[in-house]
Amino acid sequence: MEMTRLMDPSSFPINNQRKPLGETPSFPPVMWHKVEYQRQRKRPTHVGYRVFLQATAWLLYGIAYGCNFFRAKWNPCAGRLEERQYNRIVYKLIIILKIVLVASQYLVYFVMLLAVYIHYSLVEKSSAQNFVMGTFSQGIEYNVFRRLVIFLHLKRDRIFVRQTVNEILRISEEIEQKFGLIYHCDASLLGVYFLKLFLLYVHISSYLYKSYFLLINLLYWMLLEYCFMGWFLYQQLLLNWYRNITTFLQRFIDDHKDRQGILGRYHRRLFWLFELHLRINNLHRSINDSLSWLSTSIYLMIFVCSFRLELLIECIMFGEDELENKLYIIADGCLGPVFIPLLYVLLIGLCTDRLRDAELVMQQQIVIIHGLYIRKAPSRTQAIKLLYNEHTSLIIHQKLEPLQNLIILGTTCDRGFAFDYLLTAILTALSFIQYTLSCGDYPINECATHK
């Protein structure tokens, strides 16, 4: 039952005293009326989103536990997750089994390398283009698969995961106790994410109907989606944190509109908010730095996307097959590799825009609080001076280092970048088609050659 408390901060320990699972705090967080707070927590949307986040966390941990990626236990005294001690013999046996599973297709790997060596000097014109792009895309997938395996098995990365999960739990606990935590998920983000999952299911299912396939290719898509699911869960929690903080600030403004200054008992709440914002930024920066390879891997999928998009367009426009066969071939080999990378980048961009909007709202609310209460305070007490300095530091920090998701080489991934990514993939695919036509390879019968 250690992981039951993973996504429910109301059950986390406070001052090393545990509360029963699912118990509502005995008092509402500041700025919340008790009846209103309890009503919000009983709403079907709050319960549904909380169950969704809990189920996602359980799924991630269940896969990690079953595949021996990460095993944790809850330490009630320290109030944190700790990694279980691995039995060295069992751990090595599991690693050997994994290696044997991947290496079981050694004959297929040998034949593939032999075919690459033979075709290297035989192909020409558009066939050479398809050969080079196919080989290059396959090489990228193998390199990303290697990094995924390292991340899921390296002790250093397991320590990073444990520390990150503990910090997420502590931040959620503090927001729950000091500001209130009502869960909410963006419907558009969930819609795009589930569409991507459906396309991934279609693509993975297509492997089962082939006479043979490379196991590494299947594991590549599954492990990449597993890591991205964890990242997407973190983004949902991050957006929830900001949503509840901005709700607290708005209630703070509304409840104090008739007062000339801030009551002393609320000074500490604002100090906590500034400190919490710094911790969230440090956590986000740590995740960006440690998982930069993941965003880079998603960006490099543009090669697979462009190559498969070329085949998709050629099959639709020039293929001589019947419509039913075209639809089957497209769903079998092109639909997933074309649209899944685009949806990956779109999700990252949408999350960045949501974070940017949340930070902007928070800045505006803090400016209002500063103008209404801090500057009008009758006496420049030490607490007011500290609030003024904290407010100025936060605004400068948000301007210099805004909360954003990076994709490659420090580039911010937002909706504008996602549009440029899509446009680049389309133009690259059209360039491939133009080269094919310029080589005189007409009529193009891509559908027949990719059955």
C-alpha positions as CSV (number, residue, x, y, z in Angstrom):
1,M,0.0,0.0,0.0
2,E,3.0,2.3,-0.2
3,M,2.0,3.9,-3.4
4,T,-1.6,4.5,-2.5
5,R,-0.6,7.9,-1.2
6,L,1.2,8.8,-4.4
7,M,-1.3,11.2,-5.9
8,D,-3.4,12.2,-2.9
9,P,-1.6,14.9,-1.0
10,S,-4.4,15.0,1.6
11,S,-3.0,11.8,3.0
12,F,0.6,12.8,3.2
13,P,2.3,13.1,6.6
14,I,2.4,16.4,8.4
15,N,5.0,16.9,11.1
16,N,5.7,13.1,10.8
17,Q,2.0,12.3,11.7
18,R,0.2,10.4,9.1
19,K,-3.5,10.9,8.4
20,P,-5.9,8.2,7.2
21,L,-6.0,7.8,3.5
22,G,-8.4,10.1,1.7
23,E,-9.3,12.0,4.8
24,T,-10.2,15.6,4.2
25,P,-8.2,18.2,6.2
26,S,-9.9,19.1,9.4
27,F,-9.7,22.8,8.5
28,P,-9.9,24.5,5.1
29,P,-6.8,26.1,3.7
30,V,-6.6,29.9,4.2
31,M,-8.9,32.0,2.0
32,W,-11.3,29.0,1.5
33,H,-14.6,28.9,3.3
34,K,-15.0,25.4,4.9
35,V,-18.3,24.6,3.2
36,E,-17.2,25.8,-0.2
37,Y,-13.9,23.9,0.1
38,Q,-15.6,20.6,1.0
39,R,-18.2,21.2,-1.8
40,Q,-15.4,21.7,-4.4
41,R,-13.6,18.5,-3.3
42,K,-16.8,16.5,-3.6
43,R,-17.5,17.7,-7.1
44,P,-17.5,14.9,-9.7
45,T,-14.9,16.7,-11.9
46,H,-12.4,17.0,-9.0
47,V,-12.9,13.3,-8.0
48,G,-12.7,12.2,-11.6
49,Y,-9.5,14.1,-12.4
50,R,-8.0,12.9,-9.1
51,V,-8.8,9.3,-9.9
52,F,-7.3,9.8,-13.4
53,L,-4.1,11.1,-12.1
54,Q,-3.9,8.4,-9.4
55,A,-4.6,5.7,-12.0
56,T,-1.9,7.1,-14.3
57,A,0.6,7.1,-11.4
58,W,-0.3,3.6,-10.4
59,L,0.0,2.4,-14.1
60,L,3.5,4.0,-14.3
61,Y,4.6,2.5,-11.1
62,G,3.1,-0.9,-11.9
63,I,5.0,-1.1,-15.2
64,A,8.2,0.0,-13.4
65,Y,7.7,-2.6,-10.7
66,G,6.8,-5.4,-13.1
67,C,9.7,-4.6,-15.5
68,N,12.1,-4.1,-12.6
69,F,12.8,-0.5,-13.6
70,F,12.1,1.0,-10.2
71,R,10.8,-0.4,-6.9
72,A,9.9,1.9,-4.0
73,K,8.5,1.8,-0.5
74,W,6.9,4.5,1.6
75,N,8.8,5.5,4.7
76,P,6.2,6.9,7.2
77,C,8.7,8.3,9.6
78,A,10.6,10.3,7.0
79,G,7.5,11.0,5.0
80,R,9.1,10.1,1.6
81,L,9.5,7.3,-0.9
82,E,12.6,5.2,-0.7
83,E,14.0,2.7,-3.2
84,R,13.8,-0.9,-2.2
85,Q,17.0,-2.9,-1.9
86,Y,17.5,-5.1,-5.0
87,N,18.5,-8.8,-4.7
88,R,21.7,-8.8,-6.8
89,I,21.2,-12.3,-8.0
90,V,17.6,-11.8,-9.0
91,Y,18.4,-8.4,-10.5
92,K,21.2,-9.8,-12.7
93,L,19.0,-12.7,-13.8
94,I,16.3,-10.2,-14.9
95,I,18.8,-8.2,-16.8
96,I,20.1,-11.3,-18.5
97,L,16.6,-12.3,-19.5
98,K,16.0,-8.9,-21.0
99,I,19.3,-9.1,-23.0
100,V,18.4,-12.6,-24.3
101,L,14.9,-11.3,-25.3
102,V,16.3,-8.5,-27.4
103,A,19.2,-10.6,-28.8
104,S,16.9,-13.5,-29.7
105,Q,16.5,-12.0,-33.2
106,Y,20.2,-12.0,-33.9
107,L,19.6,-13.7,-37.3
108,V,17.2,-10.9,-38.3
109,Y,19.8,-8.3,-37.3
110,F,22.5,-10.1,-39.3
111,V,20.3,-10.3,-42.4
112,M,19.3,-6.7,-42.0
113,L,23.0,-5.5,-41.8
114,L,23.9,-7.8,-44.8
115,A,21.0,-6.3,-46.8
116,V,22.1,-2.7,-46.0
117,Y,25.7,-3.6,-47.1
118,I,24.5,-5.1,-50.3
119,H,22.0,-2.4,-51.2
120,Y,24.4,0.4,-50.4
121,S,26.1,0.1,-53.8
122,L,23.1,-1.1,-55.8
123,V,20.4,1.5,-55.2
124,E,20.2,4.8,-57.2
125,K,18.0,7.8,-57.8
126,S,14.8,7.8,-55.7
127,S,15.4,4.3,-54.4
128,A,18.7,5.5,-53.0
129,Q,16.8,8.3,-51.3
130,N,14.4,6.0,-49.6
131,F,17.2,3.6,-48.7
132,V,19.2,6.4,-47.0
133,M,16.3,7.9,-45.2
134,G,15.1,4.5,-44.0
135,T,18.5,3.5,-42.7
136,F,19.0,6.9,-41.1
137,S,15.6,6.7,-39.4
138,Q,16.3,3.2,-38.2
139,G,19.7,4.3,-36.7
140,I,18.0,7.2,-34.8
141,E,15.4,4.7,-33.3
142,Y,18.2,2.4,-32.2
143,N,20.1,5.3,-30.6
144,V,17.0,6.5,-28.8
145,F,16.2,3.0,-27.7
146,R,19.7,2.7,-26.2
147,R,19.1,5.9,-24.2
148,L,15.7,4.8,-23.0
149,V,17.2,1.5,-21.7
150,I,20.0,3.4,-19.9
151,F,17.6,5.8,-18.3
152,L,15.3,3.0,-17.0
153,H,18.1,0.9,-15.6
154,L,20.9,3.3,-14.5
155,K,21.2,3.8,-10.8
156,R,21.8,7.5,-11.2
157,D,18.6,8.0,-13.1
158,R,16.7,5.9,-10.5
159,I,17.9,8.3,-7.8
160,F,16.8,11.3,-10.0
161,V,13.3,9.7,-10.3
162,R,13.0,9.1,-6.6
163,Q,14.1,12.6,-5.7
164,T,11.8,14.1,-8.2
165,V,8.8,12.1,-7.1
166,N,9.5,13.1,-3.4
167,E,9.7,16.7,-4.3
168,I,6.5,16.5,-6.3
169,L,4.8,14.9,-3.3
170,R,6.1,17.6,-0.9
171,I,5.0,20.5,-3.1
172,S,1.6,19.0,-3.5
173,E,1.3,18.5,0.2
174,E,2.2,22.1,0.9
175,I,-0.2,23.5,-1.6
176,E,-2.9,21.2,-0.2
177,Q,-2.4,22.5,3.3
178,K,-1.7,26.2,2.7
179,F,-3.7,27.1,-0.4
180,G,-6.0,24.2,-1.2
181,L,-5.7,21.7,-4.0
182,I,-8.6,21.1,-6.4
183,Y,-7.7,18.9,-9.3
184,H,-8.5,19.9,-12.8
185,C,-7.2,18.7,-16.2
186,D,-7.4,20.6,-19.5
187,A,-9.9,18.8,-21.7
188,S,-8.0,19.8,-24.9
189,L,-4.8,18.4,-23.6
190,L,-6.4,15.1,-22.6
191,G,-8.1,14.9,-26.0
192,V,-4.9,15.3,-27.9
193,Y,-3.1,12.9,-25.6
194,F,-5.8,10.1,-26.0
195,L,-5.8,10.7,-29.8
196,K,-2.0,10.0,-29.7
197,L,-2.5,6.9,-27.6
198,F,-5.1,5.6,-30.1
199,L,-2.7,6.1,-33.0
200,L,0.0,4.5,-31.1
201,Y,-2.3,1.5,-30.4
202,V,-3.0,1.2,-34.1
203,H,0.7,1.4,-35.0
204,I,1.7,-1.2,-32.4
205,S,-1.1,-3.5,-33.3
206,S,0.1,-3.5,-36.9
207,Y,3.3,-5.3,-35.8
208,L,1.3,-8.3,-34.7
209,Y,-0.1,-8.9,-38.2
210,K,3.3,-8.9,-39.9
211,S,5.2,-12.1,-40.7
212,Y,8.2,-10.7,-38.9
213,F,9.3,-7.4,-37.2
214,L,12.2,-6.2,-35.2
215,L,11.5,-6.3,-31.5
216,I,13.6,-3.2,-30.9
217,N,11.2,-1.2,-33.1
218,L,8.3,-2.3,-31.0
219,L,10.1,-1.6,-27.7
220,Y,11.2,1.7,-28.9
221,W,7.7,3.0,-29.3
222,M,6.5,1.5,-26.1
223,L,9.4,2.7,-23.9
224,L,9.2,6.2,-25.4
225,E,5.5,6.4,-24.7
226,Y,6.1,5.2,-21.2
227,C,8.6,7.9,-20.4
228,F,6.4,10.5,-22.1
229,M,3.5,9.4,-20.0
230,G,5.4,10.2,-16.9
231,W,6.4,13.6,-18.2
232,F,2.8,14.4,-19.2
233,L,1.6,13.4,-15.7
234,Y,4.1,15.9,-14.2
235,Q,2.8,18.6,-16.6
236,Q,-0.7,18.0,-15.4
237,L,0.3,18.3,-11.8
238,L,2.3,21.4,-12.6
239,L,-0.7,23.1,-14.2
240,N,-2.8,22.1,-11.2
241,W,-0.4,23.7,-8.8
242,Y,-0.5,27.0,-10.7
243,R,-4.3,26.9,-11.1
244,N,-4.7,26.5,-7.3
245,I,-2.1,29.2,-6.5
246,T,-3.8,31.7,-8.8
247,T,-7.2,30.8,-7.3
248,F,-5.8,31.5,-3.9
249,L,-4.4,34.9,-5.0
250,Q,-7.7,35.8,-6.6
251,R,-9.6,35.0,-3.4
252,F,-7.0,36.9,-1.5
253,I,-7.7,40.0,-3.7
254,D,-11.5,39.6,-3.4
255,D,-11.6,39.1,0.3
256,H,-9.3,42.0,1.1
257,K,-10.7,44.6,-1.3
258,D,-12.1,46.8,1.5
259,R,-8.9,46.7,3.6
260,Q,-6.0,49.2,3.5
261,G,-3.3,46.6,4.2
262,I,-2.5,43.0,4.6
263,L,-3.3,41.4,7.9
264,G,-0.3,40.1,9.7
265,R,-1.5,36.5,9.7
266,Y,-1.5,36.5,5.9
267,H,2.1,37.7,5.5
268,R,3.5,34.2,6.1
269,R,1.1,32.8,3.4
270,L,2.6,35.1,0.8
271,F,6.1,34.3,1.9
272,W,5.3,30.6,1.5
273,L,3.9,31.3,-2.0
274,F,7.2,33.0,-3.0
275,E,9.3,30.2,-1.6
276,L,7.0,27.6,-3.2
277,H,7.3,29.3,-6.6
278,L,11.1,29.1,-6.3
279,R,10.9,25.4,-5.5
280,I,8.7,24.7,-8.5
281,N,11.1,26.5,-10.8
282,N,14.0,24.6,-9.4
283,L,12.1,21.3,-9.9
284,H,11.2,22.2,-13.4
285,R,14.7,23.2,-14.3
286,S,16.0,20.0,-12.9
287,I,13.6,17.9,-14.9
288,N,14.4,19.9,-18.1
289,D,18.1,19.3,-17.6
290,S,17.8,15.6,-16.7
291,L,15.3,14.8,-19.4
292,S,16.7,16.9,-22.2
293,W,17.5,13.7,-24.1
294,L,13.8,12.8,-24.1
295,S,12.7,16.1,-25.8
296,T,15.7,15.8,-28.2
297,S,14.5,12.3,-29.1
298,I,11.0,13.6,-29.8
299,Y,12.4,16.3,-32.0
300,L,14.6,13.8,-34.0
301,M,11.4,11.9,-34.9
302,I,10.9,14.5,-37.6
303,F,13.1,12.4,-39.9
304,V,10.7,9.4,-39.4
305,C,7.7,11.7,-39.8
306,S,9.0,13.3,-43.0
307,F,10.0,10.0,-44.6
308,R,6.7,8.3,-43.7
309,L,4.7,11.4,-44.8
310,E,6.4,11.2,-48.2
311,L,5.2,7.6,-48.5
312,L,1.7,8.6,-47.3
313,I,1.3,11.3,-49.9
314,E,2.7,9.2,-52.7
315,C,0.4,6.3,-51.8
316,I,-2.6,8.6,-51.7
317,M,-1.8,10.5,-54.9
318,F,0.1,8.1,-57.1
319,G,-0.7,4.6,-55.8
320,E,-2.6,2.3,-58.2
321,D,-4.2,0.2,-55.5
322,E,-7.8,0.2,-54.6
323,L,-9.0,2.6,-52.0
324,E,-9.6,-0.2,-49.4
325,N,-6.0,-1.4,-49.9
326,K,-4.7,2.2,-49.6
327,L,-6.4,2.7,-46.3
328,Y,-5.0,-0.6,-44.9
329,I,-1.5,0.2,-46.0
330,I,-1.6,3.8,-44.7
331,A,-2.9,2.6,-41.3
332,D,-0.4,-0.2,-41.2
333,G,2.8,1.7,-41.9
334,C,2.3,5.5,-42.2
335,L,-0.4,6.8,-39.9
336,G,1.4,6.3,-36.6
337,P,4.9,7.4,-37.6
338,V,3.5,10.5,-39.3
339,F,1.1,11.8,-36.7
340,I,2.5,10.6,-33.4
341,P,5.7,12.8,-33.6
342,L,3.5,15.8,-34.5
343,L,1.2,15.1,-31.6
344,Y,4.2,14.7,-29.2
345,V,5.5,18.2,-30.2
346,L,1.9,19.7,-30.1
347,L,1.4,18.4,-26.5
348,I,4.7,19.9,-25.4
349,G,3.8,23.2,-27.0
350,L,0.3,23.3,-25.5
351,C,1.7,22.6,-22.1
352,T,4.2,25.4,-22.5
353,D,1.5,27.9,-23.5
354,R,-0.7,26.8,-20.5
355,L,2.3,27.4,-18.2
356,R,3.0,30.8,-19.8
357,D,-0.6,31.9,-19.4
358,A,-0.6,30.7,-15.7
359,E,2.6,32.6,-15.0
360,L,1.2,35.8,-16.6
361,V,-2.0,35.6,-14.5
362,M,0.1,35.0,-11.4
363,Q,2.3,38.1,-12.2
364,Q,-0.8,40.3,-12.7
365,Q,-2.3,39.1,-9.4
366,I,0.9,39.8,-7.5
367,V,1.1,43.2,-9.1
368,I,-2.4,44.0,-7.9
369,I,-1.6,42.8,-4.4
370,H,1.5,44.9,-4.4
371,G,-0.4,48.0,-5.6
372,L,-3.4,47.6,-3.3
373,Y,-1.9,46.5,-0.1
374,I,1.9,46.7,0.1
375,R,2.4,50.2,-1.3
376,K,-0.6,51.5,0.7
377,A,0.5,50.0,4.0
378,P,0.4,52.8,6.7
379,S,3.7,51.6,8.2
380,R,6.7,50.2,6.4
381,T,7.2,47.3,8.7
382,Q,9.9,44.7,8.2
383,A,7.3,42.2,6.9
384,I,6.0,44.7,4.3
385,K,9.6,45.4,3.2
386,L,10.3,41.7,2.8
387,L,7.1,41.2,0.8
388,Y,8.1,44.1,-1.5
389,N,11.6,42.5,-2.1
390,E,10.1,39.1,-2.6
391,H,7.6,40.5,-5.1
392,T,10.3,42.3,-7.1
393,S,12.5,39.2,-7.1
394,L,9.7,37.0,-8.4
395,I,8.7,39.3,-11.2
396,I,12.4,39.6,-12.3
397,H,12.9,35.9,-12.1
398,Q,9.8,35.1,-14.2
399,K,10.9,37.6,-16.8
400,L,14.5,36.2,-17.0
401,E,13.7,32.5,-16.5
402,P,10.1,31.8,-17.4
403,L,8.6,28.4,-16.8
404,Q,8.8,26.7,-20.2
405,N,9.4,23.4,-21.9
406,L,12.6,23.1,-24.0
407,I,12.8,20.8,-27.1
408,I,16.4,20.9,-28.4
409,L,19.4,23.2,-28.0
410,G,17.6,25.3,-25.5
411,T,14.7,26.1,-27.9
412,T,11.3,26.8,-26.3
413,C,8.6,24.5,-27.6
414,D,5.3,26.3,-27.8
415,R,2.4,26.2,-30.3
416,G,4.4,28.4,-32.7
417,F,7.3,25.9,-32.7
418,A,4.8,23.0,-33.2
419,F,3.5,24.7,-36.3
420,D,7.0,25.2,-37.6
421,Y,7.7,21.6,-36.9
422,L,4.6,20.5,-38.9
423,L,5.5,22.9,-41.7
424,T,9.1,21.6,-41.9
425,A,7.9,18.0,-42.0
426,I,5.5,18.8,-44.9
427,L,8.1,20.7,-46.9
428,T,10.7,18.0,-46.4
429,A,8.2,15.3,-47.6
430,L,7.3,17.4,-50.6
431,S,11.0,17.8,-51.4
432,F,11.4,14.1,-51.3
433,I,8.5,13.7,-53.7
434,Q,9.9,16.4,-56.0
435,Y,13.2,14.6,-56.2
436,T,11.5,11.3,-56.9
437,L,9.6,12.9,-59.8
438,S,12.7,14.6,-61.1
439,C,14.4,11.2,-61.3
440,G,11.8,10.1,-63.8
441,D,10.4,7.4,-61.5
442,Y,6.9,7.7,-62.7
443,P,4.3,6.3,-62.2
444,I,5.1,6.0,-58.5
445,N,3.6,2.9,-57.0
446,E,4.5,3.3,-53.3
447,C,1.5,1.3,-52.1
448,A,2.5,-1.8,-53.9
449,T,6.1,-1.6,-52.8
450,H,5.1,-1.1,-49.1
451,K,2.6,-3.9,-48.6
